[in-house]
Amino acid sequence: MYKLSIGMTTNMKTSATQWLAGNADRLGAHRIWIGEDIGLGQDIFVLTAATLLESDRVQVGTGITPISVHNLTTLARAGMTLQQISNDRFIFGTGIGGLQDLERRGIEIEKPVTVLREGVKALRKLWNGEKVTVSNELFDIQGYSLRSSNNLNIPIFLGVRGPQMLRLAGKIADGVILSGPIDYLQYAIERVNKAAKDNGRRPDEIEKLVWLPTIPTFKGGNEKLAKRVVAVVAADMPQTVLDMLSIDREKLDALVNAVASSGAQDATEYVDEEIMNMFAITGTKAQMIEIFSSIAKLGANEILVGPPFSGNWRTALEEIFAEIE
């Protein structure tokens, strides 16, 4: 059986994030995950702190805050603070970051797997009270420590997609945050499980979280907003993922190029029903729950609802969580 969690992003209105944080326990949500829209909306660490303080039971994770756009020592100090104020309810979700975000900021990483592996290793050492020295194309830290004697057990989830990144997650992560076409998810879970076995771990040691845009059309969801979100998600897929899909590649390439050249708004004309169903969970309440179940059968043990949130989304969440219970 899978757990159902709530997703939000930093670019949402504070009225929406406050409602989600304040009602997650009552709804029966397993966790709240907060995605960082880099440079947009609320600050990821302030929003995470507020969400932890607004809730009592649920764990709260960043999903993700990219290791490529933050100082590593800042991430270490933020994680320490969030864990301490929340009575051990914080989860650190990280990764390199989305392709579109990195390109817009002129960030090129030659060895992303190495950078992520070394970043995770350094953070675990820092949270364990150790002194860290690490130098690579993103970090240059010499003999830094948090000067804390507390050993902080902060779970680290990796938001990754490519084959080598999935292998890394299976080797070192407490959990993996997966997104992408339904056809791809089975491949991703199998690769994580294989990597776990190859490194002497049990596959069930690694939690598999699936986060796709969820659009409950039974409560008046905004179709244009949904298409913009799906366009961004599709355009952010690595070529290796797109190559796996049984879909007209010219149509996908046109969408990706439109997002890169003029933004998601102009790319929505390429988001037809086929692409929507491949990159999002949508439909009636019964249809959405059926998709949740099919994803769980692939090996996922946690599925997120939202965003985008539009229409009467609060009532939609109430009804969906009532069904899962």
C-alpha positions as CSV (number, residue, x, y, z in Angstrom):
1,M,0.0,0.0,0.0
2,Y,1.3,3.5,-0.8
3,K,1.2,6.6,1.2
4,L,-0.3,9.9,-0.1
5,S,1.5,13.1,0.4
6,I,1.1,16.8,-0.5
7,G,3.3,18.8,-2.8
8,M,3.8,22.5,-2.9
9,T,6.3,24.9,-4.4
10,T,7.9,28.2,-3.4
11,N,6.1,30.0,-6.2
12,M,2.6,29.4,-4.7
13,K,0.7,32.0,-2.8
14,T,1.2,32.1,0.9
15,S,-2.5,31.6,1.5
16,A,-2.3,28.3,-0.3
17,T,0.9,27.0,1.4
18,Q,-0.5,28.1,4.8
19,W,-3.7,26.1,4.2
20,L,-1.8,23.0,3.1
21,A,0.5,23.2,6.1
22,G,-2.4,23.8,8.5
23,N,-4.6,21.0,7.1
24,A,-2.1,18.3,6.2
25,D,-2.5,16.5,9.6
26,R,-6.3,16.6,9.4
27,L,-6.3,15.3,5.8
28,G,-4.1,12.4,6.8
29,A,-1.2,13.3,4.5
30,H,1.9,11.2,5.0
31,R,4.3,14.1,4.2
32,I,4.6,17.6,2.7
33,W,7.2,18.1,0.0
34,I,8.3,21.6,-1.1
35,G,9.8,22.2,-4.5
36,E,12.1,25.1,-5.0
37,D,11.2,27.3,-8.0
38,I,14.7,28.9,-8.2
39,G,14.5,32.6,-7.8
40,L,10.7,32.7,-7.6
41,G,8.3,33.2,-4.8
42,Q,8.9,32.3,-1.2
43,D,12.3,31.4,0.2
44,I,12.7,27.6,0.4
45,F,14.1,27.6,3.9
46,V,11.6,30.1,5.4
47,L,8.7,28.3,3.8
48,T,10.0,24.9,5.0
49,A,10.3,26.3,8.6
50,A,6.9,27.8,8.5
51,T,5.4,24.6,7.2
52,L,7.0,22.5,10.0
53,L,5.8,25.0,12.6
54,E,2.2,25.0,11.2
55,S,2.0,21.2,11.3
56,D,2.3,18.8,14.2
57,R,2.7,15.3,12.8
58,V,3.7,15.2,9.2
59,Q,7.3,15.2,8.0
60,V,8.3,18.0,5.7
61,G,10.9,17.7,3.0
62,T,12.5,19.9,0.3
63,G,11.7,18.3,-3.0
64,I,14.1,19.5,-4.2
65,T,16.4,22.3,-3.3
66,P,19.2,22.1,-5.9
67,I,22.7,21.6,-4.5
68,S,24.0,23.6,-7.6
69,V,22.6,27.0,-6.6
70,H,23.2,27.1,-2.9
71,N,26.4,27.3,-0.8
72,L,27.0,23.9,0.8
73,T,27.6,25.3,4.2
74,T,24.3,27.2,4.0
75,L,22.5,23.9,3.2
76,A,24.2,22.3,6.2
77,R,23.2,25.0,8.6
78,A,19.6,25.2,7.2
79,G,19.2,21.5,7.5
80,M,20.5,21.5,11.1
81,T,18.1,24.3,12.1
82,L,15.1,22.8,10.4
83,Q,15.7,19.4,12.1
84,Q,16.1,21.0,15.5
85,I,13.0,23.1,15.4
86,S,10.8,20.3,14.1
87,N,11.7,17.4,16.5
88,D,13.3,15.4,13.7
89,R,10.5,15.8,11.1
90,F,12.7,17.4,8.4
91,I,13.9,15.5,5.2
92,F,16.5,17.0,2.9
93,G,15.6,16.4,-0.8
94,T,18.2,17.6,-3.2
95,G,19.7,17.0,-6.6
96,I,21.6,19.0,-9.3
97,G,18.5,20.9,-10.5
98,G,16.4,21.1,-13.6
99,L,17.9,21.4,-17.0
100,Q,16.0,24.6,-17.9
101,D,16.9,26.3,-14.7
102,L,20.6,25.5,-15.0
103,E,20.8,26.6,-18.6
104,R,19.1,29.9,-17.8
105,R,21.6,30.6,-15.2
106,G,24.6,29.6,-17.3
107,I,25.5,26.7,-15.0
108,E,27.4,23.9,-16.6
109,I,28.5,20.9,-14.6
110,E,30.9,18.5,-16.2
111,K,30.6,15.8,-13.6
112,P,27.2,16.1,-12.0
113,V,27.2,12.6,-10.5
114,T,30.5,13.3,-8.8
115,V,29.4,16.7,-7.5
116,L,26.1,15.3,-6.1
117,R,27.9,12.3,-4.5
118,E,30.5,14.5,-2.8
119,G,27.9,17.0,-1.7
120,V,25.8,14.3,0.0
121,K,28.8,12.8,1.6
122,A,29.9,16.2,3.0
123,L,26.5,17.0,4.3
124,R,26.2,13.7,6.2
125,K,29.6,14.3,7.7
126,L,28.7,17.8,8.8
127,W,25.4,16.7,10.3
128,N,27.4,14.0,12.1
129,G,29.6,16.7,13.8
130,E,32.6,16.1,11.6
131,K,35.0,18.6,10.0
132,V,34.8,18.6,6.2
133,T,37.2,19.4,3.4
134,V,35.9,19.0,-0.2
135,S,36.9,20.7,-3.5
136,N,35.3,20.2,-6.9
137,E,33.7,22.3,-9.6
138,L,30.9,23.5,-7.3
139,F,32.4,23.5,-3.8
140,D,35.6,24.5,-2.1
141,I,35.4,23.9,1.6
142,Q,38.4,23.6,3.8
143,G,38.2,22.3,7.3
144,Y,34.6,23.5,7.9
145,S,32.4,22.2,10.7
146,L,29.0,23.1,12.2
147,R,30.7,23.1,15.7
148,S,27.8,21.0,17.0
149,S,28.2,17.8,19.0
150,N,24.7,16.6,18.0
151,N,24.5,13.8,15.5
152,L,21.6,14.8,13.2
153,N,19.9,11.9,11.5
154,I,18.5,13.8,8.5
155,P,17.2,11.6,5.7
156,I,18.5,12.5,2.3
157,F,16.3,12.0,-0.8
158,L,17.7,12.5,-4.3
159,G,15.6,14.0,-7.1
160,V,17.2,12.4,-10.1
161,R,16.4,11.1,-13.6
162,G,19.3,9.9,-15.7
163,P,20.6,6.3,-15.5
164,Q,23.8,7.3,-13.6
165,M,22.0,9.5,-11.2
166,L,19.4,6.7,-10.5
167,R,22.3,4.4,-9.9
168,L,23.8,6.9,-7.4
169,A,20.5,7.1,-5.6
170,G,20.3,3.3,-5.2
171,K,23.8,3.4,-3.8
172,I,23.7,6.3,-1.3
173,A,20.2,7.8,-0.8
174,D,17.6,7.2,1.8
175,G,14.9,7.8,-0.8
176,V,14.5,8.9,-4.4
177,I,12.1,11.5,-5.8
178,L,11.0,10.4,-9.3
179,S,9.1,12.4,-11.9
180,G,8.5,11.8,-15.6
181,P,6.4,9.8,-18.0
182,I,4.6,6.8,-16.6
183,D,6.5,4.6,-19.1
184,Y,9.8,5.8,-17.6
185,L,8.9,5.3,-13.9
186,Q,9.1,1.5,-14.1
187,Y,12.6,1.7,-15.6
188,A,13.7,4.2,-12.9
189,I,12.5,2.1,-10.0
190,E,14.1,-1.0,-11.4
191,R,17.4,0.8,-11.9
192,V,17.4,2.1,-8.3
193,N,16.6,-1.3,-7.0
194,K,19.4,-3.0,-9.0
195,A,21.9,-0.4,-7.8
196,A,20.8,-1.0,-4.2
197,K,21.4,-4.8,-4.6
198,D,24.7,-4.2,-6.3
199,N,25.9,-2.2,-3.3
200,G,24.7,-4.6,-0.7
201,R,21.5,-2.9,0.2
202,R,17.9,-4.1,0.2
203,P,15.8,-2.3,-2.4
204,D,13.1,-1.6,0.3
205,E,15.7,0.5,2.2
206,I,15.2,3.2,-0.4
207,E,11.9,4.9,-0.4
208,K,10.4,5.6,-3.9
209,L,8.5,8.8,-4.1
210,V,6.7,9.7,-7.3
211,W,5.8,13.4,-8.0
212,L,3.9,14.2,-11.1
213,P,1.6,17.3,-11.8
214,T,-1.8,16.4,-10.5
215,I,-4.9,18.0,-12.1
216,P,-8.2,17.0,-10.6
217,T,-10.5,18.0,-13.4
218,F,-13.6,17.0,-11.4
219,K,-13.3,20.3,-9.4
220,G,-12.7,22.8,-12.2
221,G,-9.0,22.7,-12.6
222,N,-7.4,25.3,-14.9
223,E,-6.5,23.6,-18.1
224,K,-4.2,26.3,-19.3
225,L,-2.2,26.3,-16.0
226,A,-2.0,22.5,-16.2
227,K,-0.6,22.6,-19.8
228,R,2.0,25.2,-18.7
229,V,3.2,22.9,-15.9
230,V,3.3,19.9,-18.1
231,A,5.2,21.8,-20.7
232,V,7.9,22.7,-18.2
233,V,8.1,19.1,-16.9
234,A,8.4,17.6,-20.4
235,A,11.0,20.1,-21.4
236,D,13.1,19.3,-18.4
237,M,13.4,15.6,-19.2
238,P,16.9,14.4,-20.3
239,Q,17.2,13.1,-23.8
240,T,17.8,9.6,-22.5
241,V,14.3,9.7,-20.9
242,L,12.6,11.2,-24.0
243,D,14.2,8.5,-26.1
244,M,12.3,5.8,-24.2
245,L,8.9,7.2,-25.0
246,S,6.5,5.8,-27.6
247,I,5.4,9.2,-28.8
248,D,5.9,11.4,-31.8
249,R,9.4,12.8,-31.2
250,E,8.9,15.8,-33.5
251,K,6.0,16.9,-31.3
252,L,8.1,16.5,-28.2
253,D,11.1,18.3,-29.8
254,A,8.8,21.2,-30.8
255,L,7.6,21.5,-27.2
256,V,11.1,21.4,-25.8
257,N,12.3,24.1,-28.2
258,A,9.3,26.3,-27.6
259,V,9.9,26.3,-23.8
260,A,13.6,27.0,-24.3
261,S,13.1,29.9,-26.8
262,S,10.0,31.6,-25.4
263,G,8.7,30.0,-22.3
264,A,6.1,27.5,-21.2
265,Q,3.2,29.8,-22.2
266,D,4.0,29.5,-25.9
267,A,4.6,25.8,-25.6
268,T,1.1,24.9,-24.4
269,E,-0.1,24.5,-28.0
270,Y,2.0,21.3,-28.2
271,V,0.5,19.8,-25.0
272,D,-2.2,17.6,-26.3
273,E,-4.1,14.8,-24.5
274,E,-1.4,12.2,-25.2
275,I,1.4,14.4,-23.6
276,M,-0.9,15.4,-20.7
277,N,-1.7,11.8,-19.8
278,M,2.0,10.9,-20.1
279,F,3.4,13.6,-17.9
280,A,0.5,14.3,-15.4
281,I,-2.1,12.6,-13.3
282,T,-5.5,14.0,-14.3
283,G,-9.1,13.1,-14.6
284,T,-12.0,12.3,-12.2
285,K,-11.4,11.3,-8.6
286,A,-11.8,7.6,-9.5
287,Q,-9.4,8.0,-12.5
288,M,-6.7,9.7,-10.5
289,I,-6.9,7.0,-7.7
290,E,-6.6,4.3,-10.3
291,I,-3.5,5.9,-11.7
292,F,-2.1,6.2,-8.1
293,S,-2.6,2.4,-7.7
294,S,-1.0,1.6,-11.0
295,I,2.1,3.7,-10.0
296,A,2.3,1.9,-6.7
297,K,2.3,-1.4,-8.4
298,L,5.5,-0.3,-10.2
299,G,7.2,-0.1,-6.8
300,A,6.5,3.4,-5.5
301,N,5.6,3.7,-1.9
302,E,4.7,7.4,-1.8
303,I,2.8,9.5,-4.3
304,L,2.3,13.3,-4.2
305,V,-0.8,15.3,-4.9
306,G,-0.3,18.7,-6.4
307,P,0.6,21.1,-7.7
308,P,-0.8,22.7,-9.9
309,F,-3.7,23.8,-7.6
310,S,-6.6,25.5,-9.4
311,G,-10.4,25.4,-9.3
312,N,-11.9,24.2,-6.1
313,W,-8.7,22.4,-5.2
314,R,-9.2,22.4,-1.4
315,T,-12.4,20.3,-1.8
316,A,-10.7,18.1,-4.4
317,L,-7.9,17.3,-1.9
318,E,-10.5,16.6,0.9
319,E,-12.2,14.1,-1.4
320,I,-9.1,12.4,-2.7
321,F,-7.6,11.9,0.8
322,A,-10.9,10.6,2.1
323,E,-10.9,7.9,-0.6
324,I,-7.4,6.8,0.2
325,E,-8.1,6.5,3.9
